[in-house]
Amino acid sequence: MSTHPEWCIHHTDGQLGYRMFLSPPQGDLEYLHYGRIRLAPAHPRETLVTGPLEMGLLCVAGTARIGIDGRHFQLGRCDLLYVPSGHEVRLESEESCDFIAAAAPSSVESVPVHLRWSEVKDDPARAMEAGEAEKKTRRRIYNLITPDIHAERLLMGITIGDPSGWTSWPPHEHADTKEEVYAFFDMPAPAFAVQFVYTDPAKLPEKMEVCEVVRDGSAIAVPRGYHPNAAEPGFTCTFVWMMAARNPATDRDWARGIHVQQDYAGYRFV
């Protein structure tokens, strides 16, 4: 039984337009925001203002045009646009499309950055394999918003697990340096996974912050705690991970400050 059900939110892909589903202090988050933007012929355009937030807009279905300050970008599946704070963003599409939006406070001056999936998926600087196939922990990790992009707090990427496998394994946490949200996508029914979040392994199973079935459109806040998940047999667990660095000067590196649960110290994380 989850002791923090407020860390879980489902069906975030079920309505048209723009909606922010997690904003501090929801989910015990301090910096990180999670939202969704859906366009369709019945709702072909949307305008949003970033205000004090930097944003990562990741297209997970369809195609759309995005306009920012006279510049225009065409985004397709798994393309990403980083948008600095203080901008008006106009999205338009003639088809159904779906964006996952990550955001965090930012005061840095930067410029929009467009990352195309066709360039990312085979780039060894951004695409990597982690885990071990024989232990059912292998997955592909695609690092999108990374330290080479001039953001303040945001990090963002995609994880695609092996069928029937575990991801985010071995169990690890990074509460001192980063908070995180998982947003699950590309898991059409009947696919599901099980997400766990817990802060004290010695108190399991009585104290489990999150023990939740997640499907397409689910999101899990991870303000703290170990957070492994496992796919349904025969299906894949696929999610966007988004992080906000607590200290932008030192913590904006996804691998920094990771602590593997001591019981699994012999397992390879990456």
C-alpha positions as CSV (number, residue, x, y, z in Angstrom):
1,M,0.0,0.0,0.0
2,S,1.4,3.4,-0.9
3,T,1.9,5.8,2.0
4,H,2.3,8.7,-0.4
5,P,-0.4,8.3,-3.1
6,E,-0.1,12.0,-3.8
7,W,3.2,11.2,-5.6
8,C,1.2,9.3,-8.2
9,I,-1.0,10.8,-11.0
10,H,-2.7,8.9,-13.8
11,H,-4.3,9.6,-17.2
12,T,-2.3,12.8,-17.8
13,D,-2.6,12.2,-21.5
14,G,-6.4,12.3,-21.5
15,Q,-7.3,15.9,-22.3
16,L,-6.6,18.4,-25.0
17,G,-4.7,21.6,-24.4
18,Y,-2.0,22.4,-21.9
19,R,-2.1,21.4,-18.3
20,M,0.5,21.3,-15.5
21,F,-0.1,18.2,-13.4
22,L,2.7,18.5,-10.9
23,S,3.9,21.9,-9.5
24,P,5.6,22.5,-6.2
25,P,4.7,21.6,-3.5
26,Q,2.6,18.9,-5.2
27,G,4.3,15.5,-4.8
28,D,6.6,17.1,-2.2
29,L,8.6,18.6,-5.1
30,E,10.5,21.8,-4.5
31,Y,11.6,22.8,-8.0
32,L,10.3,20.4,-10.6
33,H,7.1,20.8,-12.7
34,Y,5.5,18.2,-15.0
35,G,2.8,19.0,-17.6
36,R,1.3,17.7,-20.8
37,I,0.3,19.4,-24.1
38,R,-2.1,17.7,-26.4
39,L,-3.2,19.0,-29.8
40,A,-5.8,17.6,-32.2
41,P,-8.0,18.8,-35.1
42,A,-10.5,19.8,-32.5
43,H,-7.8,21.9,-30.7
44,P,-5.1,22.6,-33.2
45,R,-3.1,25.2,-31.4
46,E,-1.9,26.2,-27.9
47,T,0.0,29.2,-26.5
48,L,1.9,29.2,-23.2
49,V,4.3,31.5,-21.5
50,T,7.3,30.1,-19.7
51,G,7.5,33.0,-17.2
52,P,10.1,32.2,-14.6
53,L,10.4,28.6,-15.7
54,E,12.8,27.0,-18.2
55,M,11.0,24.1,-20.1
56,G,11.8,20.9,-22.0
57,L,9.1,20.1,-24.5
58,L,9.4,16.5,-25.7
59,C,7.1,15.3,-28.5
60,V,5.9,11.7,-27.8
61,A,3.3,11.4,-30.6
62,G,2.5,13.2,-33.8
63,T,4.2,16.3,-35.3
64,A,3.8,20.0,-34.5
65,R,5.3,23.4,-35.3
66,I,6.5,25.6,-32.5
67,G,7.1,29.3,-32.7
68,I,9.3,31.3,-30.3
69,D,10.3,34.9,-30.9
70,G,10.0,34.7,-34.7
71,R,11.9,31.4,-34.9
72,H,10.0,28.2,-35.9
73,F,10.8,24.6,-35.2
74,Q,9.2,21.4,-36.6
75,L,9.1,18.6,-34.0
76,G,8.2,15.0,-34.6
77,R,8.2,11.9,-32.4
78,C,10.9,12.1,-29.7
79,D,12.2,15.4,-30.8
80,L,12.8,17.9,-28.0
81,L,12.9,21.7,-27.7
82,Y,14.6,23.4,-24.7
83,V,12.9,26.7,-24.0
84,P,14.5,29.3,-21.6
85,S,12.4,31.3,-19.2
86,G,10.6,34.4,-20.2
87,H,9.3,33.3,-23.6
88,E,5.9,32.9,-25.3
89,V,5.6,29.5,-27.0
90,R,3.1,28.8,-29.8
91,L,2.3,25.2,-30.8
92,E,0.3,24.3,-33.8
93,S,-0.6,21.0,-35.5
94,E,-3.2,19.6,-38.0
95,E,-3.0,16.1,-36.4
96,S,-3.1,14.6,-33.0
97,C,0.1,15.2,-31.1
98,D,1.3,14.9,-27.5
99,F,4.1,16.7,-25.6
100,I,5.5,16.0,-22.2
101,A,6.6,19.2,-20.6
102,A,9.3,19.4,-17.8
103,A,10.0,22.8,-16.1
104,A,12.0,24.3,-13.3
105,P,12.8,27.8,-12.1
106,S,15.6,29.5,-14.0
107,S,17.2,32.9,-14.1
108,V,19.9,32.1,-16.7
109,E,19.9,33.8,-20.1
110,S,19.9,31.2,-22.8
111,V,18.5,30.3,-26.2
112,P,16.1,27.6,-27.5
113,V,17.8,24.3,-28.4
114,H,16.2,21.8,-30.8
115,L,17.3,18.2,-30.5
116,R,16.2,15.8,-33.3
117,W,15.7,12.2,-32.4
118,S,17.3,11.2,-35.7
119,E,20.5,12.8,-34.4
120,V,20.2,11.7,-30.8
121,K,19.4,8.0,-31.1
122,D,22.7,6.9,-32.5
123,D,24.9,9.5,-30.9
124,P,27.3,7.8,-28.4
125,A,27.5,11.0,-26.4
126,R,23.7,10.9,-25.7
127,A,22.6,7.2,-26.2
128,M,23.9,4.5,-23.9
129,E,23.0,1.0,-22.8
130,A,22.8,0.2,-19.0
131,G,22.1,-2.9,-17.0
132,E,22.6,-6.5,-17.9
133,A,20.5,-8.6,-20.2
134,E,20.9,-11.9,-18.3
135,K,19.6,-10.2,-15.2
136,K,16.7,-8.6,-17.0
137,T,17.9,-5.1,-16.2
138,R,19.1,-4.0,-19.6
139,R,17.7,-0.7,-21.0
140,R,18.6,2.1,-23.4
141,I,19.0,5.6,-22.0
142,Y,18.9,8.7,-24.1
143,N,20.2,11.8,-22.5
144,L,18.4,14.9,-24.0
145,I,18.7,17.9,-21.8
146,T,22.3,17.5,-20.5
147,P,24.9,19.8,-19.0
148,D,26.0,20.9,-22.5
149,I,22.7,22.7,-22.9
150,H,22.8,26.0,-21.1
151,A,20.0,25.5,-18.6
152,E,19.9,26.2,-14.9
153,R,18.3,23.1,-13.2
154,L,16.7,20.9,-15.8
155,L,17.9,17.5,-17.0
156,M,15.7,15.2,-19.2
157,G,15.9,12.0,-21.1
158,I,14.2,8.8,-22.1
159,T,14.6,5.2,-20.8
160,I,13.4,2.2,-22.8
161,G,13.6,-1.1,-21.0
162,D,13.9,-4.6,-22.3
163,P,10.6,-6.6,-22.5
164,S,9.7,-8.1,-19.2
165,G,12.6,-6.2,-17.6
166,W,13.5,-4.0,-14.7
167,T,14.7,-0.4,-15.1
168,S,16.2,2.1,-12.7
169,W,18.0,-1.0,-11.3
170,P,19.8,-1.5,-9.0
171,P,17.6,0.6,-6.7
172,H,19.2,4.0,-6.2
173,E,18.4,7.4,-4.9
174,H,19.7,11.0,-5.3
175,A,17.6,13.0,-2.9
176,D,20.5,15.2,-1.9
177,T,21.2,16.5,-5.4
178,K,18.1,16.0,-7.6
179,E,14.4,15.5,-7.5
180,E,12.7,13.6,-10.3
181,V,9.5,12.7,-12.2
182,Y,8.8,9.7,-14.3
183,A,6.2,10.1,-17.1
184,F,5.3,6.9,-18.8
185,F,4.5,6.8,-22.5
186,D,4.5,4.4,-25.5
187,M,2.9,1.7,-23.4
188,P,-0.4,1.0,-25.1
189,A,-2.9,-1.3,-23.3
190,P,-2.6,-3.9,-22.0
191,A,1.0,-2.9,-21.1
192,F,1.7,-1.8,-17.6
193,A,4.6,-1.6,-15.2
194,V,4.9,-1.5,-11.4
195,Q,6.7,1.4,-9.8
196,F,8.2,1.4,-6.3
197,V,9.5,4.3,-4.3
198,Y,10.8,3.8,-0.8
199,T,13.2,5.7,1.5
200,D,14.0,3.1,4.2
201,P,14.7,-0.5,2.9
202,A,14.8,-1.8,6.4
203,K,11.1,-1.0,6.9
204,L,9.9,-2.8,3.8
205,P,7.2,-4.0,3.1
206,E,5.3,-2.2,5.8
207,K,6.6,1.3,4.7
208,M,6.5,1.8,1.0
209,E,6.0,5.4,-0.2
210,V,4.8,4.2,-3.6
211,C,3.8,0.8,-4.9
212,E,1.7,1.5,-8.0
213,V,0.7,0.1,-11.3
214,V,1.6,2.6,-14.0
215,R,0.4,2.7,-17.6
216,D,0.5,5.1,-20.6
217,G,-0.1,8.6,-19.2
218,S,0.9,7.8,-15.6
219,A,3.4,10.0,-13.8
220,I,5.3,9.4,-10.5
221,A,7.0,12.1,-8.5
222,V,10.3,11.1,-6.8
223,P,11.3,13.9,-4.4
224,R,13.4,11.3,-2.5
225,G,13.8,7.6,-2.2
226,Y,14.9,4.5,-4.2
227,H,12.7,4.1,-7.3
228,P,13.0,0.9,-9.3
229,N,10.3,-0.3,-11.6
230,A,9.4,-3.6,-13.5
231,A,7.6,-4.2,-16.7
232,E,4.7,-6.6,-17.2
233,P,5.9,-9.9,-18.8
234,G,6.3,-9.5,-22.5
235,F,5.9,-5.8,-22.5
236,T,8.3,-2.8,-22.1
237,C,8.5,-0.1,-19.5
238,T,9.2,3.2,-21.3
239,F,9.3,6.6,-19.7
240,V,10.6,10.2,-19.8
241,W,12.7,11.1,-16.8
242,M,13.0,14.7,-15.8
243,M,15.2,16.1,-13.0
244,A,15.7,19.4,-11.3
245,A,19.1,20.0,-9.7
246,R,18.9,21.3,-6.2
247,N,22.2,23.2,-6.5
248,P,22.6,24.3,-10.1
249,A,26.3,24.9,-9.6
250,T,27.2,21.4,-8.6
251,D,24.2,19.0,-9.1
252,R,23.3,19.3,-12.8
253,D,24.7,16.0,-13.8
254,W,22.4,13.0,-13.9
255,A,25.0,10.6,-12.6
256,R,26.3,12.8,-9.8
257,G,25.1,12.0,-6.3
258,I,23.6,8.6,-7.1
259,H,23.6,6.2,-4.1
260,V,22.9,2.5,-4.9
261,Q,20.9,0.6,-2.2
262,Q,23.6,-1.2,-0.2
263,D,21.9,-4.6,-0.6
264,Y,22.6,-4.4,-4.4
265,A,26.1,-2.8,-4.3
266,G,27.4,-5.6,-6.6
267,Y,25.0,-4.9,-9.4
268,R,26.1,-2.7,-12.3
269,F,24.1,0.5,-12.6
270,V,25.6,1.8,-15.9
